[in-house]
């Protein structure tokens, strides 16, 4: 059988050949610096990597997620001994100085130019409380699928501007210099293209012209679902599942788009705000709310590059949102509450989350989600739509939130809803309600 390397390893091997000065000692020290920062500061993996020298960043960006994704299975495969229960029985200080992480990183680096060693994820690659909750909520079979999907690297998804079209941009990519990964139209999102792994696509002129944005296929679908749940709700499931093949491919957005007022609550850096604005072909008005001015500044830059002028960002003060939202009550056609969550559906993109998540967060987040859903529901106009979304599949943050809101708000009628992924897209939950006239 022909040996197949994973895409990220091919790209790293090429980086090593181009930059031979990136010695093992520098790589190891860079790894240790980033690793320790993950457990001694609130910095996230992407931010920690961004502070590393350019000649180290591309290599560390492959080694670190790999160690974080599969600590136990990789240690065993690479001959690194770890004590029973580790790393999950260690506190933050112990994790910051966990010696096996360095040993695994050193061996991964040494193997980069060699054929890929296939390592299957195992239960021990995840915290025991996470595995226990998966089994309790979903059973052994689904838990096995979750381990398999969330313990491996994610594909790269992009959302293509409607003015360009996914097929047109795919043609540009395939006609240009050959990329070290497979590339295809997304079978999940009518606006998406999927790459099997990392590719240096942000350097292309098409990105600079705003023809696409990096966005997971599931996140793209949440934006489309928020606008047209009757059109995209059929892809959702009653439980998390790895999507192997769809009976019917999701249709393209309607050609004639309305001039709706749409609110994107908890907008962050605005990936879904941009998707909403583009799906509506620049019509109507998208209000992007968030408590982080820094994130909304990033949204404004991205909107300018994409040529989208129908997005208005609004900075809110945490805990005082209701005061700022008072004048918008009952005026929105669509309100999307993409609430803060445990992020268990995106662990392969944010593998450091499972290492640092305080157990108290599991109990606190449903309270935050319920408050935000109730708060932003007041903005929905009669006959308008409320949509709740999270990138997790915990029952306490999904079904229970829906049941609680529906029972407390009889003037909203529950409609389409369910789980999407994880696999091949990230894992999401979505639910729509219609406000009665």
C-alpha positions as CSV (number, residue, x, y, z in Angstrom):
1,X,0.0,0.0,0.0
2,X,1.4,3.4,-0.9
3,X,2.5,5.3,2.2
4,X,0.5,8.5,2.9
5,X,1.8,11.4,4.9
6,X,-0.6,13.7,6.6
7,X,-0.7,17.1,4.9
8,X,0.7,19.0,7.9
9,X,3.8,16.8,7.9
10,X,4.4,17.4,4.2
11,X,4.3,21.2,4.8
12,X,6.6,20.9,7.8
13,X,9.1,18.8,5.9
14,X,9.3,21.5,3.3
15,X,9.7,24.2,5.9
16,X,12.7,22.3,7.4
17,X,14.3,22.0,4.0
18,X,13.9,25.8,3.4
19,X,15.1,26.8,6.9
20,X,17.9,24.5,8.0
21,X,19.0,27.0,10.6
22,X,16.0,26.1,12.7
23,X,18.0,23.8,15.0
24,X,16.6,21.3,17.4
25,X,17.6,23.3,20.4
26,X,15.7,26.4,19.2
27,X,12.6,24.3,18.4
28,X,12.7,22.6,21.8
29,X,13.2,25.9,23.6
30,X,10.4,27.5,21.6
31,X,8.1,24.6,22.4
32,X,8.9,24.9,26.1
33,X,8.2,28.6,26.1
34,X,4.8,28.3,24.5
35,X,3.9,25.2,26.5
36,X,4.6,26.8,29.8
37,X,2.7,30.0,28.8
38,X,-0.5,27.9,28.2
39,X,-0.6,26.9,31.8
40,X,0.8,30.0,33.6
41,X,-1.2,32.7,31.7
42,X,-4.6,33.1,30.1
43,X,-3.1,33.2,26.6
44,X,-4.6,30.9,24.0
45,X,-2.5,28.6,21.7
46,X,-2.9,30.8,18.6
47,X,-1.8,33.9,20.5
48,X,1.1,32.2,22.1
49,X,2.3,30.9,18.7
50,X,2.0,34.3,17.1
51,X,4.7,35.7,19.5
52,X,7.3,33.2,18.3
53,X,10.0,34.0,15.7
54,X,8.8,33.4,12.1
55,X,11.4,30.7,11.5
56,X,10.0,28.7,14.4
57,X,6.3,29.4,14.2
58,X,5.4,27.2,11.3
59,X,7.1,24.2,12.9
60,X,5.7,24.8,16.4
61,X,2.3,25.3,14.9
62,X,2.3,21.7,13.9
63,X,4.0,20.1,16.9
64,X,2.1,21.8,19.7
65,X,-1.5,21.0,18.5
66,X,-0.4,17.4,17.8
67,X,0.9,17.0,21.4
68,X,-2.2,18.6,22.8
69,X,-4.6,16.5,20.7
70,X,-3.2,13.1,21.5
71,X,-0.9,13.2,24.6
72,X,-1.4,9.6,25.7
73,X,-1.5,7.8,22.4
74,X,1.4,9.6,21.0
75,X,3.5,9.1,24.1
76,X,2.9,5.3,23.9
77,X,3.6,5.2,20.1
78,X,6.8,7.1,20.5
79,X,8.1,5.2,23.4
80,X,7.7,8.0,26.0
81,X,6.5,6.7,29.4
82,X,3.9,8.5,31.3
83,X,2.5,7.8,34.8
84,X,-1.1,6.4,35.1
85,X,-3.7,9.2,35.0
86,X,-1.3,11.7,33.5
87,X,-1.6,14.4,32.3
88,X,-5.2,14.9,33.5
89,X,-4.5,14.4,37.2
90,X,-2.0,17.3,37.3
91,X,-2.7,20.8,38.3
92,X,-1.7,23.8,36.1
93,X,1.8,24.0,37.6
94,X,2.3,20.3,37.0
95,X,1.1,20.6,33.4
96,X,3.4,23.6,32.7
97,X,6.4,21.4,33.6
98,X,5.1,18.0,32.3
99,X,8.3,16.4,31.1
100,X,6.7,13.9,28.6
101,X,5.4,16.8,26.5
102,X,8.9,17.9,25.7
103,X,10.0,14.3,24.9
104,X,7.1,13.7,22.6
105,X,7.8,17.1,20.9
106,X,11.4,16.2,20.3
107,X,10.5,12.9,18.8
108,X,7.9,14.4,16.6
109,X,10.4,16.9,15.3
110,X,12.9,14.2,14.6
111,X,10.3,12.3,12.5
112,X,9.1,15.1,10.4
113,X,11.0,14.2,7.3
114,X,10.1,10.5,7.7
115,X,7.0,8.6,6.6
116,X,4.0,9.3,8.8
117,X,3.4,7.1,11.9
118,X,-0.3,6.6,12.1
119,X,-1.5,7.1,15.7
120,X,-5.1,6.4,16.6
121,X,-6.6,8.6,19.4
122,X,-7.6,6.8,22.6
123,X,-9.8,7.6,25.6
124,X,-6.7,8.6,27.6
125,X,-6.2,11.5,25.2
126,X,-9.1,13.3,26.9
127,X,-9.9,14.2,30.5
128,X,-11.8,11.5,32.3
129,X,-14.7,13.8,33.2
130,X,-15.2,14.6,29.5
131,X,-15.2,10.9,28.5
132,X,-17.6,10.1,31.4
133,X,-20.1,12.8,30.3
134,X,-20.0,11.7,26.7
135,X,-20.7,8.1,27.6
136,X,-23.5,9.1,30.0
137,X,-25.1,11.4,27.4
138,X,-24.5,9.6,24.2
139,X,-23.4,6.0,24.8
140,X,-20.3,4.0,23.9
141,X,-20.7,4.1,20.1
142,X,-21.0,7.9,19.8
143,X,-18.2,8.4,22.3
144,X,-15.9,6.2,20.1
145,X,-16.8,8.5,17.2
146,X,-16.1,11.6,19.2
147,X,-12.7,10.3,20.3
148,X,-11.8,9.4,16.7
149,X,-12.9,12.8,15.2
150,X,-11.8,15.2,18.0
151,X,-8.4,13.5,18.5
152,X,-7.3,14.2,14.9
153,X,-6.3,17.3,13.0
154,X,-9.1,19.2,11.4
155,X,-9.3,20.0,7.6
156,X,-9.1,23.6,6.5
157,X,-12.4,25.2,5.4
158,X,-12.9,28.5,3.6
159,X,-16.1,30.4,2.9
160,X,-16.2,31.9,-0.6
161,X,-17.9,35.2,-1.3
162,X,-21.2,34.9,-3.1
163,X,-20.0,37.4,-5.7
164,X,-17.2,35.0,-6.7
165,X,-18.7,31.5,-6.1
166,X,-17.1,28.4,-4.7
167,X,-16.7,26.7,-8.1
168,X,-15.0,29.7,-9.6
169,X,-12.5,30.0,-6.7
170,X,-11.8,26.3,-6.8
171,X,-10.9,26.7,-10.4
172,X,-8.4,29.4,-9.5
173,X,-6.8,27.3,-6.9
174,X,-6.5,24.2,-9.1
175,X,-5.2,26.2,-12.0
176,X,-2.5,27.9,-9.9
177,X,0.7,26.5,-8.3
178,X,0.0,22.9,-7.0
179,X,-0.9,22.9,-3.3
180,X,0.4,20.2,-1.0
181,X,-3.1,19.1,0.1
182,X,-6.3,17.8,-1.5
183,X,-8.9,20.5,-2.4
184,X,-12.5,20.1,-3.2
185,X,-15.9,21.8,-3.0
186,X,-17.5,21.4,0.4
187,X,-20.1,18.7,0.5
188,X,-21.7,20.4,3.5
189,X,-21.7,24.1,2.7
190,X,-22.8,25.5,-0.7
191,X,-20.4,28.4,-0.1
192,X,-17.4,26.4,1.0
193,X,-14.1,24.8,-0.2
194,X,-12.4,22.1,1.9
195,X,-8.6,21.6,2.1
196,X,-7.4,18.3,3.6
197,X,-4.8,20.2,5.7
198,X,-2.9,23.4,6.0
199,X,-2.1,25.4,2.9
200,X,-0.5,28.9,2.6
201,X,-3.7,30.4,1.1
202,X,-3.7,33.6,3.1
203,X,-0.8,34.9,0.9
204,X,-2.9,34.7,-2.3
205,X,-4.3,37.8,-4.0
206,X,-7.8,36.3,-3.8
207,X,-7.7,36.6,0.0
208,X,-6.4,40.1,-0.2
209,X,-9.3,41.0,-2.5
210,X,-11.8,39.6,0.0
211,X,-12.9,36.7,-2.1
212,X,-12.8,34.2,0.8
213,X,-12.5,33.9,4.6
214,X,-11.1,31.0,6.7
215,X,-14.2,29.5,8.3
216,X,-15.2,25.9,9.2
217,X,-18.0,24.4,7.1
218,X,-20.2,24.0,10.2
219,X,-19.8,27.6,11.2
220,X,-20.8,28.5,7.6
221,X,-23.9,26.4,8.0
222,X,-24.8,28.1,11.3
223,X,-25.0,31.4,9.5
224,X,-27.1,30.0,6.7
225,X,-29.3,28.2,9.2
226,X,-29.9,31.4,11.1
227,X,-31.3,33.1,8.0
228,X,-33.1,30.1,6.4
229,X,-33.6,27.3,9.0
230,X,-36.3,25.7,6.8
231,X,-33.7,25.4,4.1
232,X,-30.8,24.0,6.1
233,X,-32.4,22.4,9.1
234,X,-32.6,19.0,7.5
235,X,-28.9,18.4,7.9
236,X,-29.1,18.5,11.7
237,X,-29.4,15.4,13.8
238,X,-30.9,14.4,17.2
239,X,-27.4,13.6,18.5
240,X,-23.7,14.3,17.5
241,X,-22.6,12.3,14.6
242,X,-19.8,11.9,12.0
243,X,-21.3,12.9,8.7
244,X,-20.2,10.4,6.2
245,X,-22.6,11.1,3.3
246,X,-25.7,13.3,2.9
247,X,-28.8,12.1,1.1
248,X,-29.3,15.5,-0.3
249,X,-26.6,18.3,-0.6
250,X,-27.6,21.6,1.1
251,X,-29.0,24.0,-1.5
252,X,-27.5,27.3,-2.3
253,X,-28.9,30.4,-0.6
254,X,-31.9,32.0,-2.3
255,X,-31.1,34.2,-5.3
256,X,-33.5,36.9,-4.0
257,X,-32.4,38.0,-0.6
258,X,-34.4,40.1,1.8
259,X,-33.4,43.4,3.4
260,X,-33.6,42.1,7.0
261,X,-32.3,43.6,10.2
262,X,-30.1,40.8,11.6
263,X,-28.5,40.8,15.1
264,X,-25.3,38.8,15.7
265,X,-25.0,38.6,19.4
266,X,-21.6,37.6,20.9
267,X,-20.1,38.4,17.5
268,X,-16.5,38.1,18.5
269,X,-14.2,38.7,15.5
270,X,-17.2,38.4,13.3
271,X,-16.9,35.3,11.2
272,X,-20.6,34.7,11.3
273,X,-21.4,38.4,10.9
274,X,-19.4,38.4,7.7
275,X,-21.1,35.2,6.6
276,X,-24.5,36.6,7.3
277,X,-23.8,39.8,5.5
278,X,-22.4,38.0,2.4
279,X,-25.3,35.5,2.3
280,X,-27.7,38.5,2.1
281,X,-25.5,39.9,-0.8
282,X,-24.8,43.1,1.2
283,X,-28.5,43.9,1.7
284,X,-30.2,44.8,4.9
285,X,-28.3,45.5,8.1
286,X,-26.2,43.2,10.3
287,X,-25.6,44.5,13.9
288,X,-22.6,42.8,15.4
289,X,-22.6,43.0,19.2
290,X,-19.7,42.1,21.5
291,X,-18.1,43.2,24.7
292,X,-14.6,43.2,23.1
293,X,-13.8,46.3,21.1
294,X,-10.5,44.6,20.0
295,X,-12.5,41.8,18.3
296,X,-14.9,44.1,16.7
297,X,-12.0,46.2,15.3
298,X,-10.8,42.9,13.6
299,X,-14.4,42.5,12.2
300,X,-14.3,46.0,10.8
301,X,-11.0,45.3,9.0
302,X,-12.3,42.0,7.6
303,X,-15.5,43.7,6.4
304,X,-13.6,46.4,4.6
305,X,-11.4,43.8,2.8
306,X,-14.6,41.8,1.8
307,X,-16.3,44.9,0.5
308,X,-19.3,44.4,2.9
309,X,-20.9,47.7,4.0
310,X,-24.0,46.3,5.7
311,X,-22.3,45.5,9.0
312,X,-22.5,47.8,12.0
313,X,-20.5,46.8,15.1
314,X,-21.6,47.8,18.6
315,X,-19.5,47.5,21.7
316,X,-21.4,46.5,24.8
317,X,-20.3,46.7,28.5
318,X,-20.5,43.2,30.1
319,X,-23.3,43.0,32.6
320,X,-24.9,46.2,31.3
321,X,-26.0,44.9,27.9
322,X,-29.7,45.5,28.5
323,X,-29.3,49.2,28.8
324,X,-27.6,49.5,25.4
325,X,-30.1,47.2,23.8
326,X,-33.2,48.9,25.1
327,X,-33.9,51.0,21.9
328,X,-33.5,47.9,19.6
329,X,-36.3,45.8,21.3
330,X,-38.7,44.2,19.0
331,X,-37.1,45.4,15.8
332,X,-34.9,42.6,14.5
333,X,-36.0,40.1,11.9
334,X,-33.3,37.6,12.9
335,X,-31.3,37.3,16.1
336,X,-28.5,34.9,16.3
337,X,-27.2,34.1,19.8
338,X,-23.9,32.3,19.2
339,X,-23.3,32.0,22.9
340,X,-20.0,31.3,24.8
341,X,-19.7,27.6,25.5
342,X,-17.3,24.9,26.5
343,X,-16.1,24.5,22.9
344,X,-16.1,20.7,23.0
345,X,-17.1,20.7,19.3
346,X,-14.0,22.5,18.3
347,X,-11.4,20.7,20.4
348,X,-9.3,19.7,17.4
349,X,-8.9,23.4,16.5
350,X,-8.4,24.5,20.1
351,X,-6.9,21.5,21.7
352,X,-5.5,23.5,24.7
353,X,-9.2,24.0,25.8
354,X,-9.4,20.4,27.2
355,X,-6.2,20.9,29.2
356,X,-7.2,24.1,31.0
357,X,-11.0,24.1,31.4
358,X,-11.9,24.5,35.0
359,X,-14.7,22.2,36.1
360,X,-16.6,25.1,37.6
361,X,-17.0,26.4,34.0
362,X,-19.2,23.4,33.2
363,X,-21.8,24.5,35.8
364,X,-21.5,28.2,35.1
365,X,-21.8,28.3,31.3
366,X,-25.5,27.2,31.0
367,X,-26.4,30.1,33.3
368,X,-24.6,32.5,31.0
369,X,-26.2,31.0,27.9
370,X,-29.7,31.1,29.4
371,X,-29.3,34.8,30.4
372,X,-28.0,35.8,26.9
373,X,-30.7,33.9,25.1
374,X,-33.4,35.6,27.2
375,X,-31.8,39.0,26.9
376,X,-31.4,39.0,23.1
377,X,-34.8,37.4,22.5
378,X,-36.3,40.7,23.4
379,X,-34.9,42.2,20.2
380,X,-36.9,39.9,18.0
381,X,-39.8,41.5,16.2
382,X,-43.2,39.8,16.1
383,X,-43.0,37.2,13.3
384,X,-39.2,37.3,13.5
385,X,-36.7,34.5,14.3
386,X,-34.5,33.7,17.2
387,X,-31.6,31.3,16.7
388,X,-29.4,29.8,19.4
389,X,-26.0,28.3,18.5
390,X,-23.1,26.8,20.4
391,X,-20.0,24.9,19.3
392,X,-20.5,22.1,21.8
393,X,-22.7,19.0,22.2
394,X,-23.1,18.9,25.9
395,X,-26.8,18.3,26.8
396,X,-26.7,20.9,29.6
397,X,-25.7,23.6,27.0
398,X,-28.0,22.4,24.2
399,X,-31.2,20.5,24.7
400,X,-31.6,21.7,28.3
401,X,-31.2,25.3,27.3
402,X,-33.8,24.9,24.6
403,X,-36.3,23.2,26.9
404,X,-35.8,25.8,29.5
405,X,-36.3,28.8,27.1
406,X,-39.3,27.2,25.4
407,X,-41.1,26.6,28.7
408,X,-40.4,30.1,30.0
409,X,-41.3,31.9,26.7
410,X,-44.6,30.6,25.3
411,X,-44.7,33.5,22.8
412,X,-41.8,31.8,20.9
413,X,-42.5,28.6,18.9
414,X,-39.7,26.1,18.6
415,X,-38.9,25.1,15.0
416,X,-35.9,23.4,13.4
417,X,-32.9,22.3,15.6
418,X,-30.3,19.7,16.3
419,X,-26.6,18.8,16.2
420,X,-24.1,19.1,13.3
421,X,-21.0,17.0,13.4
422,X,-18.4,16.8,14.7
423,X,-16.8,15.3,11.6
424,X,-15.9,16.3,9.0
425,X,-16.9,19.8,10.2
426,X,-16.6,21.0,13.7
427,X,-19.4,20.2,16.2
428,X,-22.3,22.5,16.6
429,X,-25.8,22.7,18.0
430,X,-28.5,25.0,16.5
431,X,-32.1,25.8,17.4
432,X,-34.6,28.2,15.9
433,X,-37.8,29.8,17.3
434,X,-40.4,32.0,15.6
435,X,-41.9,34.8,17.7
436,X,-45.6,34.8,17.5
437,X,-47.4,37.7,16.0
